[in-house]
Amino acid sequence: MKHQIKEDNGALVVALEGDVDLKTSPDARKILLDAVTRNLPMVVDLSGVLYIDSSGVASLIEAFQKARKSGHKFVLAAVSESALRVLNLARMDKVFAICPSVAEGLAKVR
C-alpha cells in the first residue's frame, strides 16, 4: 500500500493506494491517525484503493472517531467501486460522509 499526504488550503488530503487489508491496515491506521493529529479537516482519497477488508474499514472508523472527538471534519472521497461495495455492505455509507471527488470533499470539510 502506498500513500500520499498533502495540505490544501487548510485541509489535509490523505490518498491511499493499493490494498488495505489485514497485512497493510496497521500502516493505514498509523498514517490516518498521525494525519488526524495535525488538527485539520481531512479528506481521505480512496480512488486508488483496489481492495479493502474489515481491518481497513476499522482503521477508517478509528480515524473518523478521533477526528470527530477533536472537532474536525473527516470525509471519504473518490471511493473506488470495489471499496464502495465493501463500505455499503458494512453499512458504513451511513456513517461516513462520502463525496464523489476530492474537490467536493475539500469543499465539504471547509
Rosetta blueprint (number, residue, H / E / L):
1 M L
2 K E
3 H E
4 Q E
5 I E
6 K E
7 E E
8 D E
9 N L
10 G L
11 A E
12 L E
13 V E
14 V E
15 A E
16 L E
17 E E
18 G E
19 D E
20 V E
21 D L
22 L L
23 K L
24 T L
25 S H
26 P H
27 D H
28 A H
29 R H
30 K H
31 I H
32 L H
33 L H
34 D H
35 A H
36 V H
37 T L
38 R L
39 N L
40 L L
41 P L
42 M E
43 V E
44 V E
45 D E
46 L E
47 S E
48 G E
49 V E
50 L E
51 Y E
52 I E
53 D L
54 S H
55 S H
56 G H
57 V H
58 A H
59 S H
60 L H
61 I H
62 E H
63 A H
64 F H
65 Q H
66 K H
67 A H
68 R H
69 K H
70 S L
71 G L
72 H L
73 K L
74 F E
75 V E
76 L E
77 A E
78 A L
79 V L
80 S L
81 E H
82 S H
83 A H
84 L H
85 R H
86 V H
87 L H
88 N H
89 L H
90 A L
91 R L
92 M H
93 D H
94 K H
95 V L
96 F L
97 A E
98 I E
99 C E
100 P L
101 S L
102 V H
103 A H
104 E H
105 G H
106 L H
107 A H
108 K H
109 V H
110 R L
